[in-house]
Amino acid sequence: MAAMSETKLREDICRFGRSLFERGLTPGSSGNISVRLDDGGWLVTPTNASLGFLDPARMSRLDADGRLVSGDAPTKEVPLHTALYQTRGAARAVVHLHSTHSVALSMLPEIDPRAALPPMTAYYVMKCGQTALVPYYRPGDPAVADAIKGLAGRYSSLLLANHGPVVSGDTLEAAVFATEELEETARLYLLLRGLNPRYLSPQQVADLTKVFGLTLPEHSPHKPTSS
């Protein structure tokens, strides 16, 4: 049964990767996806691989200590994925993209590092909760893991400054859908920037939290800066 499920997960990574690539959500050989396996090891996309052209048989298979067991050499962003798995016990998959609007958002001066986006839509709150902004680190820099560990697992949704989003989920599908919701919300934010839009009220957010059983990081409401 385990072998069957790993085969399916390899195919799922390729299927979702291709979908994200073909819709322009991560260009060239950027972005990476990982999925945790029942034995504590994980599958991750190889280094310099385009998410649009992945081969299930060449996926990097790592053991619980992050050592390569089979497949191609893994993405250099392994420290990023490891930090999320170590701090978020429920995480079974991590998606990291270089999606345009999320990257653009990560560069704006007014962004609150503890809530990079205000509560704009119900689906953003439900799928992403709040999004933390992690300072810039060179891609593959192991120090990014310490920055993520410093968030103590409170966030499933992160933005790496000048780099891109990193989102974890309890399934691969959930992580992909939440990443897409983050990108769409970043796009909305950029479209509405300077137009003084209405965001969800604290009461509306509290209602979503109660009805859908959400756990949001403790944080004061987003205060837009005047431009």
Secondary structure as the mmCIF struct_conf table of DSSP 4:
data_model
#
loop_
_struct_conf.conf_type_id
_struct_conf.id
_struct_conf.beg_label_comp_id
_struct_conf.beg_label_asym_id
_struct_conf.beg_label_seq_id
_struct_conf.end_label_comp_id
_struct_conf.end_label_asym_id
_struct_conf.end_label_seq_id
HELX_RH_AL_P HELX_RH_AL_P1 ALA A 2 GLU A 22
TURN_TY1_P TURN_TY1_P1 ARG A 23 GLY A 24
BEND BEND1 LEU A 25 THR A 26
TURN_TY1_P TURN_TY1_P2 GLY A 28 SER A 29
STRN STRN1 ASN A 32 ARG A 36
TURN_TY1_P TURN_TY1_P3 ASP A 38 ASP A 39
BEND BEND2 GLY A 40 GLY A 40
STRN STRN2 TRP A 42 VAL A 44
HELX_LH_PP_P HELX_LH_PP_P1 THR A 45 THR A 45
STRN STRN3 PRO A 46 PRO A 46
TURN_TY1_P TURN_TY1_P4 THR A 47 ASN A 48
HELX_RH_3T_P HELX_RH_3T_P1 LEU A 51 PHE A 53
HELX_RH_3T_P HELX_RH_3T_P2 PRO A 56 ARG A 58
STRN STRN4 SER A 60 LEU A 62
TURN_TY1_P TURN_TY1_P5 ALA A 64 ASP A 65
BEND BEND3 GLY A 66 GLY A 66
STRN STRN5 LEU A 68 SER A 70
BEND BEND4 GLY A 71 ASP A 72
HELX_LH_PP_P HELX_LH_PP_P2 ALA A 73 ALA A 73
STRN STRN6 PRO A 74 PRO A 74
HELX_LH_PP_P HELX_LH_PP_P3 THR A 75 THR A 75
TURN_TY1_P TURN_TY1_P6 LYS A 76 GLU A 77
HELX_RH_AL_P HELX_RH_AL_P2 VAL A 78 THR A 87
TURN_TY1_P TURN_TY1_P7 GLY A 89 ALA A 90
STRN STRN7 ALA A 93 HIS A 96
HELX_RH_AL_P HELX_RH_AL_P3 THR A 100 SER A 106
TURN_TY1_P TURN_TY1_P8 MET A 107 MET A 107
TURN_TY1_P TURN_TY1_P9 PRO A 109 GLU A 110
STRN STRN8 ASP A 112 ASP A 112
TURN_TY1_P TURN_TY1_P10 PRO A 113 ARG A 114
STRN STRN9 ALA A 115 ALA A 115
BEND BEND5 ALA A 116 LEU A 117
HELX_RH_AL_P HELX_RH_AL_P4 ALA A 122 CYS A 128
STRN STRN10 THR A 131 VAL A 134
HELX_LH_PP_P HELX_LH_PP_P4 PRO A 135 TYR A 136
TURN_TY1_P TURN_TY1_P11 PRO A 139 GLY A 140
TURN_TY1_P TURN_TY1_P12 PRO A 142 PRO A 142
HELX_RH_AL_P HELX_RH_AL_P5 ALA A 143 LYS A 149
TURN_TY1_P TURN_TY1_P13 GLY A 150 GLY A 153
BEND BEND6 SER A 156 SER A 156
STRN STRN11 SER A 157 LEU A 160
TURN_TY1_P TURN_TY1_P14 ALA A 161 HIS A 163
STRN STRN12 GLY A 164 GLY A 169
BEND BEND7 ASP A 170 THR A 171
HELX_RH_AL_P HELX_RH_AL_P6 LEU A 172 LEU A 192
TURN_TY1_P TURN_TY1_P15 ARG A 193 GLY A 194
BEND BEND8 LEU A 195 LEU A 195
HELX_LH_PP_P HELX_LH_PP_P5 PRO A 197 SER A 201
HELX_RH_AL_P HELX_RH_AL_P7 PRO A 202 PHE A 212
TURN_TY1_P TURN_TY1_P16 GLY A 213 GLY A 213
HELX_LH_PP_P HELX_LH_PP_P6 SER A 220 HIS A 222
HELX_LH_PP_P HELX_LH_PP_P7 PRO A 224 SER A 226
#
